[in-house]
Amino acid sequence: MSNHDGLDLFFSQPQNQMPTAWEPVGGDRTRWRLTRPVVGPEPEIDAPYPLLATIGTDDTKGTWLLNLEGLHVAIGGDPTMAQDLTRHITAGTLLNPWSQTVRVDCLGIAHELHPVDPARVSIHDPDDDLQDVRNHLELTADRAEHYEVDAATGRVHGTGDDAWPARLVIAGTDTEHTRRIADMISADPSRVSAAIVMTPPDHDPAGLPSLRLQLTPGGRVRVGDIGLDLVAVGLTADEATGIGMLCAAAADHSDTPVPSHDVDDPQDVRHYIDRSGALLQEHRATQEQEPPQAPETAVHHGGSTLVRIHDAAHRDTSSVLQAPVQDYLAGAATTESDLHQIAPAVTQQTRDSIAHADPTLDDDLEAWNNPDSRRARLRLLGPVKAQTFGVPQSHTKAFLTEILAYLALHPDGVSSDQLAEAVGTSRKKARDYVSTIRAWLGTDPVTGQLHLPHADDVRRHDGVKVYRLSGVLVDADLFKRLHARGVSCGPEGLQDLMAAMRLVTGQPFDQLRPQGWGWLFTGTERHDQYLVVGIGTVAHLVTVHSLQTMNLEQARWAAQVARKADPYAETPNLDLAAIAIAEGRPRDSANHLRAHVRDRTDDDGPPPDLSARTQEILDRHPHWLTGNDAAAS
């Protein structure tokens, strides 16, 4: 049981000795309490009780967990509540950190949870003979007898050369095969490292269960004959399905295209880019328009070596990356597909259109970088922070900053109803908050007008009165505009891309107001992820260019900024390995790749398979992982 007093363990038999952190409660030594957390490094042992499952809470809010290992548990009473508790036990076993080695076998119930971890969940037909489970029981019991230990002791002490995994059978059906499993567990409970939980449809469990859980229509669970009467935990079939879908989505690492802004006006720069700032496909040069890679002449511009194409038919089409593709592939952690995506060829017409659609970019960037400018600013590319010059708001700034960000990320404006729904308040309060923000932002020194005009003065294209910011500088907006102009301007665009990277100070939308910002993470528009994609794209482009021109300090800076913005991304780690190779540090490159790419895992499981892109890069540069020079290999 876990409650405000600590963690209590209840034993069926008295325990004469426990680790020093545990203290007996009462005189019979069947209840022991841990009142303070155990500090220090985690021991290198398996969890002793992997089948520990939550079953309910008492009336003092204490949470009760039951060690299922070695038990034949019969769940009866109200059929709906019994099935809900059974699903909850199944889900907990799949998700609890101490249960990650448990394999679960489901018959007739809880199949909705298979997507949570398909490698650990087996869905059986009702008449399956469960031979694999029987093999587990026999093998584990034989090992325990051989080593003269029970399964829990074997786990804690690492007895033998193999692990002591557990098995959980969840049965919504009563067959001769499930009864046989129950009998095998009951015959040797401490050694088989398994449990069976039965919720048969007639709710009259066969055999002699080790423990009965009786569910009431009111949602309470009575635990055997030990006097426990708890509020039962449970999951409906729909809830279990939702958990399965969520876990499946989390395990799906395939890329989803960044959506466009869906803006038809060519006088708006958003017409040309997606929500990360990358050029839309229709505004990239076609294959016929792309410049050839020869003949060419090397020229120097701003300390960088550029390449000029002499073919007159393609002079109006260019890319930021001008060297032959093979030159970039030889030294950078990139692919040909990457190069076409991050540095597309762009026609002069598109270049001019983007410039005409964003005539104030240079002035806005200068104002952002000018500490004396009194234009309101909002930082989203790192810890979220607002700087305003209106009426100070010292006690509600975090909440107002969230609303300001919502307005900034909806540049076409939002109605009072939209704002109220987004922040979870009434329409009246939303209007009051807007008034406060309007005073907080003050006026735009460029126009002399309010940074947040009154809704009566602003109408959206559909005629609805809206709140729409005016003249507020937002780093995310500047980043996307610089990204767009940078990739459209050929080699000269590198300066814009560098300026965009200098706006990034950390992970986008970091240090948010606790319990706030639900609209950012629950909606269909994931602005935080769009910006992560944009930062990764620009950083990789700068790194690839810098490696090719041997500006290694600049390459490392770009890769480190990308890594700060997205600590779990492979691309910046691959880039850093390529930089180490260019600096003559092959051993550092190999160590970095092993730690952060090849052997990295985000949980207690084995490292996941490498992506096709990463595998292609490492196949092209096998010496990066060996720590040897390319020439030597």
ZIMO-V539341 format. One record per residue. N is the residue number from 0. RES is the residue in one small letter. PHI is phi in degrees with one decimal (NA if undefined). PSI is psi in degrees with one decimal (999 if undefined). Layout:
BEGIN
N|RES|PHI|PSI ; N|RES|PHI|PSI
END
This chain:
BEGIN
0|m|NA|136.2 ; 1|s|-116.7|126.4 ; 2|n|-149.5|-167.2 ; 3|h|-68.3|-16.9 ; 4|d|-82.4|-17.2 ; 5|g|135.5|-149.4 ; 6|l|-116.0|123.8 ; 7|d|-108.5|136.1 ; 8|l|-111.5|132.1 ; 9|f|-112.7|129.1 ; 10|f|-114.4|148.4 ; 11|s|-74.7|-21.9 ; 12|q|-126.1|150.2 ; 13|p|-59.3|142.7 ; 14|q|-113.7|118.4 ; 15|n|-78.5|-21.0 ; 16|q|-146.8|138.6 ; 17|m|-137.8|162.4 ; 18|p|-53.6|154.8 ; 19|t|-59.3|-25.2 ; 20|a|-72.7|-16.3 ; 21|w|-94.9|142.3 ; 22|e|-125.9|140.1 ; 23|p|-71.1|144.9 ; 24|v|-115.5|116.6 ; 25|g|85.9|179.0 ; 26|g|-98.5|-10.0 ; 27|d|-89.3|-2.9 ; 28|r|58.6|28.8 ; 29|t|-100.4|-6.7 ; 30|r|-127.9|125.0 ; 31|w|-127.3|145.2 ; 32|r|-124.6|138.3 ; 33|l|-108.1|110.3 ; 34|t|-98.3|-14.9 ; 35|r|-131.3|147.1 ; 36|p|-66.5|146.9 ; 37|v|-83.0|122.1 ; 38|v|-99.3|164.2 ; 39|g|109.5|174.4 ; 40|p|-66.7|149.8 ; 41|e|-66.1|134.0 ; 42|p|-68.9|149.4 ; 43|e|-83.5|64.2 ; 44|i|-135.0|158.6 ; 45|d|-75.4|153.2 ; 46|a|-60.2|128.6 ; 47|p|-67.9|-29.2 ; 48|y|-123.6|74.1 ; 49|p|-67.4|-17.1 ; 50|l|-100.6|24.5 ; 51|l|-73.6|121.7 ; 52|a|-131.1|140.0 ; 53|t|-73.7|134.4 ; 54|i|-120.1|-20.1 ; 55|g|171.5|-177.1 ; 56|t|-127.5|148.0 ; 57|d|-90.1|-177.4 ; 58|d|-76.5|-4.2 ; 59|t|-104.1|15.2 ; 60|k|73.7|12.9 ; 61|g|-75.7|137.0 ; 62|t|-95.3|128.7 ; 63|w|-106.5|130.4 ; 64|l|-117.9|142.9 ; 65|l|-116.7|128.2 ; 66|n|-80.6|106.8 ; 67|l|-76.3|-17.1 ; 68|e|-57.0|130.3 ; 69|g|80.9|5.8 ; 70|l|-106.7|147.2 ; 71|h|-105.6|102.5 ; 72|v|-98.5|126.7 ; 73|a|-107.9|121.4 ; 74|i|-107.4|118.7 ; 75|g|-133.1|-164.5 ; 76|g|91.0|-140.5 ; 77|d|-59.1|122.0 ; 78|p|-63.8|-39.5 ; 79|t|-66.2|-46.7 ; 80|m|-65.7|-36.3 ; 81|a|-64.5|-43.7 ; 82|q|-66.5|-37.1 ; 83|d|-63.7|-42.6 ; 84|l|-64.5|-40.4 ; 85|t|-61.8|-42.9 ; 86|r|-63.5|-39.0 ; 87|h|-64.7|-42.1 ; 88|i|-60.4|-41.5 ; 89|t|-63.8|-47.9 ; 90|a|-62.9|-41.9 ; 91|g|-60.9|-40.3 ; 92|t|-64.1|-33.6 ; 93|l|-79.6|-22.9 ; 94|l|-112.2|-24.1 ; 95|n|-63.3|137.1 ; 96|p|-63.8|-26.7 ; 97|w|-83.7|-1.6 ; 98|s|-113.7|15.9 ; 99|q|-69.3|-11.6 ; 100|t|-101.1|1.0 ; 101|v|-80.1|133.9 ; 102|r|-99.0|140.0 ; 103|v|-118.7|133.1 ; 104|d|-117.2|120.4 ; 105|c|-112.3|131.8 ; 106|l|-128.0|110.4 ; 107|g|77.5|3.6 ; 108|i|-161.0|153.5 ; 109|a|68.8|16.2 ; 110|h|-64.8|-20.2 ; 111|e|-62.6|-19.8 ; 112|l|-92.6|3.1 ; 113|h|-56.2|-40.8 ; 114|p|-66.7|-13.6 ; 115|v|-59.6|-43.6 ; 116|d|-157.9|81.9 ; 117|p|-57.2|-26.4 ; 118|a|-72.8|-18.0 ; 119|r|-112.4|-9.0 ; 120|v|-110.3|127.3 ; 121|s|-113.6|126.5 ; 122|i|-99.7|120.8 ; 123|h|-109.1|152.6 ; 124|d|-68.6|152.1 ; 125|p|-56.8|-29.3 ; 126|d|-100.1|15.9 ; 127|d|-61.5|141.6 ; 128|d|-82.7|-7.0 ; 129|l|56.5|38.9 ; 130|q|-60.3|-38.7 ; 131|d|-63.6|-37.3 ; 132|v|-66.5|-42.9 ; 133|r|-61.4|-38.7 ; 134|n|-61.1|-41.0 ; 135|h|-61.7|-45.9 ; 136|l|-61.4|-44.5 ; 137|e|-67.9|-44.3 ; 138|l|-65.3|-43.8 ; 139|t|-67.2|-42.0 ; 140|a|-62.1|-41.7 ; 141|d|-63.5|-41.0 ; 142|r|-64.2|-44.4 ; 143|a|-61.8|-39.9 ; 144|e|-66.1|-40.1 ; 145|h|-61.9|-43.1 ; 146|y|-90.6|-3.0 ; 147|e|58.1|47.6 ; 148|v|-138.0|162.9 ; 149|d|-90.3|171.0 ; 150|a|-63.8|-41.1 ; 151|a|-63.4|-41.8 ; 152|t|-65.0|-39.1 ; 153|g|-60.8|-38.8 ; 154|r|-65.6|-50.2 ; 155|v|-63.3|-39.8 ; 156|h|-94.5|-1.4 ; 157|g|61.6|38.9 ; 158|t|-64.1|132.4 ; 159|g|78.2|-177.0 ; 160|d|-97.7|-2.0 ; 161|d|-118.8|156.6 ; 162|a|-73.5|171.8 ; 163|w|-119.6|67.5 ; 164|p|-68.4|157.3 ; 165|a|-109.6|162.6 ; 166|r|-130.7|137.2 ; 167|l|-126.3|122.3 ; 168|v|-102.1|124.8 ; 169|i|-111.6|112.4 ; 170|a|-119.3|117.3 ; 171|g|-97.4|14.1 ; 172|t|-138.9|154.7 ; 173|d|-117.4|106.8 ; 174|t|-129.4|172.1 ; 175|e|-63.5|-28.4 ; 176|h|-74.7|-40.5 ; 177|t|-68.7|-34.7 ; 178|r|-65.3|-37.9 ; 179|r|-64.8|-40.9 ; 180|i|-61.9|-45.0 ; 181|a|-60.4|-41.8 ; 182|d|-65.6|-39.4 ; 183|m|-65.4|-39.9 ; 184|i|-67.0|-44.7 ; 185|s|-66.0|-27.4 ; 186|a|-74.4|-25.4 ; 187|d|-147.4|62.8 ; 188|p|-62.9|-34.2 ; 189|s|-82.5|-12.8 ; 190|r|-109.9|-21.4 ; 191|v|-80.9|-14.8 ; 192|s|54.7|55.9 ; 193|a|-161.8|167.4 ; 194|a|-151.9|156.6 ; 195|i|-129.4|131.1 ; 196|v|-114.7|119.4 ; 197|m|-114.4|130.7 ; 198|t|-133.0|70.1 ; 199|p|-66.6|155.4 ; 200|p|-62.2|-29.2 ; 201|d|-86.7|-4.5 ; 202|h|56.2|33.8 ; 203|d|-128.0|76.9 ; 204|p|-54.2|134.6 ; 205|a|-77.7|163.8 ; 206|g|73.7|-161.5 ; 207|l|-117.9|91.0 ; 208|p|-64.7|150.0 ; 209|s|-68.6|-30.5 ; 210|l|-151.7|136.3 ; 211|r|-109.3|132.9 ; 212|l|-114.0|120.8 ; 213|q|-109.4|121.6 ; 214|l|-99.0|139.5 ; 215|t|-101.0|158.0 ; 216|p|-59.5|-23.4 ; 217|g|-83.1|0.5 ; 218|g|90.2|22.5 ; 219|r|-106.0|154.6 ; 220|v|-124.0|129.4 ; 221|r|-103.5|128.5 ; 222|v|-100.5|103.1 ; 223|g|48.2|-139.1 ; 224|d|-106.9|18.9 ; 225|i|-96.8|3.3 ; 226|g|85.7|8.1 ; 227|l|-82.4|130.0 ; 228|d|-130.9|106.1 ; 229|l|-120.7|161.8 ; 230|v|-80.4|115.0 ; 231|a|-72.6|145.2 ; 232|v|-83.0|163.6 ; 233|g|-174.5|160.1 ; 234|l|-135.3|128.3 ; 235|t|-73.5|168.5 ; 236|a|-61.6|-39.2 ; 237|d|-66.4|-41.2 ; 238|e|-64.7|-41.1 ; 239|a|-64.2|-38.8 ; 240|t|-61.8|-42.2 ; 241|g|-62.4|-40.7 ; 242|i|-63.7|-42.1 ; 243|g|-61.5|-42.8 ; 244|m|-65.3|-40.3 ; 245|l|-63.9|-45.3 ; 246|c|-66.7|-37.0 ; 247|a|-65.0|-40.0 ; 248|a|-65.7|-39.4 ; 249|a|-65.8|-30.7 ; 250|a|-83.6|-9.9 ; 251|d|-87.0|108.3 ; 252|h|-98.8|13.7 ; 253|s|-70.9|148.2 ; 254|d|-77.6|143.6 ; 255|t|-112.1|129.8 ; 256|p|-57.8|140.0 ; 257|v|-73.3|129.5 ; 258|p|-72.9|161.2 ; 259|s|-80.6|174.2 ; 260|h|-83.1|-10.6 ; 261|d|57.0|46.7 ; 262|v|-110.9|123.2 ; 263|d|-89.3|-15.1 ; 264|d|-77.6|113.9 ; 265|p|-68.3|-9.0 ; 266|q|-86.6|0.5 ; 267|d|-110.2|125.4 ; 268|v|-61.1|-24.2 ; 269|r|-65.1|-18.1 ; 270|h|-60.7|-26.3 ; 271|y|-101.8|-9.7 ; 272|i|-129.8|160.6 ; 273|d|-88.1|-172.9 ; 274|r|-78.4|-1.2 ; 275|s|-99.1|-9.1 ; 276|g|101.3|-4.7 ; 277|a|-76.5|147.8 ; 278|l|-64.8|136.8 ; 279|l|-68.3|154.6 ; 280|q|-58.6|-37.0 ; 281|e|-70.3|-10.8 ; 282|h|-108.1|12.1 ; 283|r|-98.8|152.6 ; 284|a|-64.6|143.6 ; 285|t|-73.1|168.5 ; 286|q|-59.5|-36.0 ; 287|e|-68.2|-27.6 ; 288|q|-86.7|-16.7 ; 289|e|-65.5|138.5 ; 290|p|-71.6|146.3 ; 291|p|-71.0|166.8 ; 292|q|-97.3|10.0 ; 293|a|-162.4|153.1 ; 294|p|-74.7|161.9 ; 295|e|-152.7|163.2 ; 296|t|-135.8|134.6 ; 297|a|-78.8|131.0 ; 298|v|-131.5|168.4 ; 299|h|-119.6|136.1 ; 300|h|-146.1|116.1 ; 301|g|58.6|34.0 ; 302|g|84.9|-1.3 ; 303|s|-112.3|147.2 ; 304|t|-87.9|121.8 ; 305|l|-115.0|172.3 ; 306|v|-129.1|129.8 ; 307|r|-105.2|130.2 ; 308|i|-89.0|135.7 ; 309|h|-96.2|-11.9 ; 310|d|-66.5|113.8 ; 311|a|-63.5|-28.5 ; 312|a|-69.7|-16.7 ; 313|h|-120.4|14.8 ; 314|r|-66.4|-24.4 ; 315|d|-89.2|8.5 ; 316|t|-124.3|130.0 ; 317|s|-151.8|168.0 ; 318|s|-133.1|156.7 ; 319|v|-58.9|-40.7 ; 320|l|-94.1|114.8 ; 321|q|-107.0|-15.3 ; 322|a|-75.2|163.0 ; 323|p|-57.8|145.9 ; 324|v|-54.4|-42.0 ; 325|q|-62.3|-28.1 ; 326|d|-64.5|-39.7 ; 327|y|-73.0|-40.6 ; 328|l|-64.5|-29.5 ; 329|a|-69.0|-32.5 ; 330|g|-119.3|-16.4 ; 331|a|-106.6|159.3 ; 332|a|-87.9|72.4 ; 333|t|-143.8|175.0 ; 334|t|-129.9|165.5 ; 335|e|-62.9|-37.4 ; 336|s|-62.7|-41.8 ; 337|d|-55.5|-48.1 ; 338|l|-62.9|-39.6 ; 339|h|-68.3|-31.5 ; 340|q|-78.9|-45.2 ; 341|i|-84.3|-23.6 ; 342|a|-133.7|68.0 ; 343|p|-70.0|155.3 ; 344|a|-74.6|137.4 ; 345|v|-131.0|138.0 ; 346|t|-80.5|161.1 ; 347|q|-61.5|-34.8 ; 348|q|-62.6|-45.2 ; 349|t|-66.0|-40.8 ; 350|r|-56.9|-46.6 ; 351|d|-67.2|-38.5 ; 352|s|-63.4|-42.2 ; 353|i|-66.2|-41.2 ; 354|a|-63.3|-42.0 ; 355|h|-69.2|-28.4 ; 356|a|-79.2|-10.9 ; 357|d|-138.6|64.6 ; 358|p|-72.3|-15.6 ; 359|t|-100.8|7.1 ; 360|l|-58.2|-47.1 ; 361|d|-64.1|-40.4 ; 362|d|-66.3|-40.8 ; 363|d|-65.8|-40.8 ; 364|l|-66.2|-39.7 ; 365|e|-63.5|-41.8 ; 366|a|-64.8|-38.8 ; 367|w|-60.9|-42.1 ; 368|n|-83.3|-5.0 ; 369|n|-93.7|109.7 ; 370|p|-64.0|-17.1 ; 371|d|-90.3|-7.2 ; 372|s|-69.0|139.4 ; 373|r|-106.5|22.4 ; 374|r|-79.5|138.5 ; 375|a|-62.1|142.8 ; 376|r|-128.1|149.4 ; 377|l|-136.2|123.2 ; 378|r|-100.9|126.0 ; 379|l|-122.8|-15.6 ; 380|l|-90.0|57.4 ; 381|g|148.4|-154.8 ; 382|p|-56.9|128.7 ; 383|v|-70.6|131.0 ; 384|k|-155.9|139.9 ; 385|a|-116.3|143.0 ; 386|q|-125.6|117.3 ; 387|t|-128.7|167.9 ; 388|f|-132.5|24.4 ; 389|g|-99.5|-140.5 ; 390|v|-73.7|122.7 ; 391|p|-60.7|146.1 ; 392|q|-132.8|87.0 ; 393|s|-80.4|-25.8 ; 394|h|-103.9|-11.8 ; 395|t|-127.8|20.2 ; 396|k|-63.4|-38.2 ; 397|a|-64.1|-42.7 ; 398|f|-68.3|-42.9 ; 399|l|-65.4|-34.8 ; 400|t|-64.6|-36.3 ; 401|e|-63.2|-45.3 ; 402|i|-65.4|-39.8 ; 403|l|-59.5|-42.3 ; 404|a|-63.8|-40.3 ; 405|y|-60.4|-43.5 ; 406|l|-65.2|-41.1 ; 407|a|-64.9|-33.1 ; 408|l|-85.0|1.5 ; 409|h|-127.3|71.9 ; 410|p|-64.6|-16.0 ; 411|d|-82.5|-6.7 ; 412|g|99.8|157.0 ; 413|v|-132.8|148.1 ; 414|s|-78.8|167.0 ; 415|s|-63.9|-34.3 ; 416|d|-66.5|-42.2 ; 417|q|-61.4|-44.1 ; 418|l|-65.3|-42.4 ; 419|a|-61.3|-43.0 ; 420|e|-66.4|-39.9 ; 421|a|-63.7|-42.4 ; 422|v|-98.9|2.6 ; 423|g|70.0|50.7 ; 424|t|-142.1|-179.4 ; 425|s|-81.8|162.5 ; 426|r|-63.1|-37.3 ; 427|k|-63.4|-46.6 ; 428|k|-65.5|-36.7 ; 429|a|-59.8|-42.7 ; 430|r|-64.6|-38.5 ; 431|d|-64.9|-41.8 ; 432|y|-62.8|-39.7 ; 433|v|-62.0|-40.8 ; 434|s|-61.4|-40.7 ; 435|t|-65.4|-43.3 ; 436|i|-65.0|-38.0 ; 437|r|-59.2|-44.3 ; 438|a|-68.6|-35.4 ; 439|w|-66.9|-39.7 ; 440|l|-73.3|-36.9 ; 441|g|76.8|-152.0 ; 442|t|-109.1|154.0 ; 443|d|-78.9|117.8 ; 444|p|-65.9|-18.2 ; 445|v|-75.5|-42.8 ; 446|t|-106.1|-19.2 ; 447|g|77.4|4.3 ; 448|q|-98.5|163.7 ; 449|l|-62.9|141.5 ; 450|h|-66.5|-25.9 ; 451|l|-128.8|88.8 ; 452|p|-61.7|160.4 ; 453|h|-67.7|144.9 ; 454|a|-60.5|-30.4 ; 455|d|-62.3|-21.1 ; 456|d|-98.3|-1.2 ; 457|v|-132.2|125.0 ; 458|r|-124.6|139.1 ; 459|r|-76.2|171.9 ; 460|h|-60.1|-23.7 ; 461|d|-91.2|7.1 ; 462|g|88.6|-3.3 ; 463|v|-78.8|136.8 ; 464|k|-70.8|134.1 ; 465|v|-138.8|162.7 ; 466|y|-93.0|121.6 ; 467|r|-139.5|127.2 ; 468|l|-69.6|153.6 ; 469|s|-139.4|119.1 ; 470|g|78.3|3.9 ; 471|v|-77.2|128.8 ; 472|l|-84.9|127.3 ; 473|v|-127.1|124.6 ; 474|d|-60.8|-35.8 ; 475|a|-64.1|-39.8 ; 476|d|-66.0|-45.4 ; 477|l|-61.1|-40.1 ; 478|f|-59.3|-48.6 ; 479|k|-65.6|-38.1 ; 480|r|-67.3|-40.6 ; 481|l|-67.4|-38.3 ; 482|h|-59.2|-47.0 ; 483|a|-63.0|-49.2 ; 484|r|-68.6|-35.6 ; 485|g|-61.5|-48.2 ; 486|v|-75.0|-14.8 ; 487|s|-90.7|-10.3 ; 488|c|-103.0|16.7 ; 489|g|66.1|-152.8 ; 490|p|-61.6|-27.8 ; 491|e|-67.3|-16.0 ; 492|g|-74.0|-8.5 ; 493|l|-59.2|-35.0 ; 494|q|-63.8|-38.1 ; 495|d|-65.2|-39.9 ; 496|l|-66.4|-38.2 ; 497|m|-65.0|-41.2 ; 498|a|-62.8|-38.2 ; 499|a|-62.9|-43.1 ; 500|m|-65.4|-32.3 ; 501|r|-68.6|-14.0 ; 502|l|-78.0|-17.2 ; 503|v|-86.3|126.0 ; 504|t|-118.9|-0.5 ; 505|g|167.7|-156.1 ; 506|q|-71.2|132.3 ; 507|p|-55.8|139.8 ; 508|f|60.2|45.1 ; 509|d|-88.1|156.5 ; 510|q|56.6|55.0 ; 511|l|-81.5|162.6 ; 512|r|-63.3|126.8 ; 513|p|-56.2|138.8 ; 514|q|66.7|10.5 ; 515|g|-109.5|-170.8 ; 516|w|63.5|25.8 ; 517|g|-59.4|-35.2 ; 518|w|-61.8|-26.4 ; 519|l|-73.7|-34.2 ; 520|f|-104.4|-15.5 ; 521|t|-103.7|-14.2 ; 522|g|-83.2|179.7 ; 523|t|-82.0|-16.6 ; 524|e|-98.8|105.8 ; 525|r|-97.0|79.0 ; 526|h|-59.6|-33.5 ; 527|d|-63.2|-41.6 ; 528|q|-73.0|-35.1 ; 529|y|-59.7|-42.1 ; 530|l|-70.7|-35.8 ; 531|v|-60.3|-43.0 ; 532|v|-61.8|-45.7 ; 533|g|-62.1|-43.5 ; 534|i|-63.0|-44.5 ; 535|g|-61.3|-39.2 ; 536|t|-65.6|-49.7 ; 537|v|-65.7|-42.0 ; 538|a|-62.5|-42.3 ; 539|h|-65.5|-40.1 ; 540|l|-61.4|-46.4 ; 541|v|-63.4|-40.5 ; 542|t|-64.9|-45.5 ; 543|v|-60.5|-46.8 ; 544|h|-61.0|-43.9 ; 545|s|-68.5|-35.4 ; 546|l|-65.2|-40.4 ; 547|q|-68.1|-31.1 ; 548|t|-95.7|5.1 ; 549|m|60.8|29.7 ; 550|n|-91.1|78.8 ; 551|l|-73.0|-30.8 ; 552|e|-64.0|-42.5 ; 553|q|-67.1|-39.3 ; 554|a|-61.9|-45.1 ; 555|r|-65.2|-40.1 ; 556|w|-59.9|-46.8 ; 557|a|-63.2|-43.4 ; 558|a|-65.3|-38.0 ; 559|q|-70.0|-36.0 ; 560|v|-63.2|-43.6 ; 561|a|-62.0|-40.3 ; 562|r|-67.5|-35.2 ; 563|k|-67.1|-36.7 ; 564|a|-75.1|-30.1 ; 565|d|-143.0|82.7 ; 566|p|-61.4|-19.6 ; 567|y|-102.3|3.9 ; 568|a|-77.4|143.9 ; 569|e|-80.0|-32.6 ; 570|t|-57.5|-50.9 ; 571|p|-64.6|-30.7 ; 572|n|-69.9|-38.2 ; 573|l|-64.3|-40.6 ; 574|d|-61.5|-41.9 ; 575|l|-65.6|-33.9 ; 576|a|-66.3|-40.9 ; 577|a|-63.5|-37.7 ; 578|i|-65.9|-41.6 ; 579|a|-60.9|-38.9 ; 580|i|-62.7|-45.5 ; 581|a|-63.5|-28.1 ; 582|e|-86.5|1.6 ; 583|g|79.8|29.5 ; 584|r|-120.4|64.9 ; 585|p|-62.5|-33.3 ; 586|r|-68.3|-39.7 ; 587|d|-63.4|-38.5 ; 588|s|-61.2|-46.5 ; 589|a|-63.7|-43.9 ; 590|n|-62.6|-40.3 ; 591|h|-65.8|-43.2 ; 592|l|-64.6|-40.6 ; 593|r|-64.9|-42.5 ; 594|a|-75.3|-37.0 ; 595|h|-112.1|-6.1 ; 596|v|-130.1|-69.0 ; 597|r|-66.7|-44.8 ; 598|d|-106.3|10.6 ; 599|r|-75.0|139.8 ; 600|t|-140.1|143.3 ; 601|d|-96.2|3.8 ; 602|d|-145.9|-161.2 ; 603|d|-85.1|-1.7 ; 604|g|-83.0|177.5 ; 605|p|-70.8|162.0 ; 606|p|-59.7|138.4 ; 607|p|-71.8|162.5 ; 608|d|-61.2|146.2 ; 609|l|-69.7|149.2 ; 610|s|-67.7|160.6 ; 611|a|-60.1|-37.4 ; 612|r|-64.6|-48.6 ; 613|t|-62.7|-41.4 ; 614|q|-63.0|-38.8 ; 615|e|-61.6|-42.7 ; 616|i|-66.0|-45.0 ; 617|l|-69.7|-31.0 ; 618|d|-67.3|-34.1 ; 619|r|-73.2|-29.7 ; 620|h|-125.0|65.4 ; 621|p|-62.0|-26.9 ; 622|h|-69.6|-16.1 ; 623|w|-62.9|-31.1 ; 624|l|-91.5|-14.6 ; 625|t|-90.1|-18.3 ; 626|g|80.8|13.2 ; 627|n|-104.7|155.9 ; 628|d|-67.2|148.7 ; 629|a|-60.6|-38.2 ; 630|a|-65.2|-37.8 ; 631|a|-72.1|-30.8 ; 632|s|-83.6|999
END
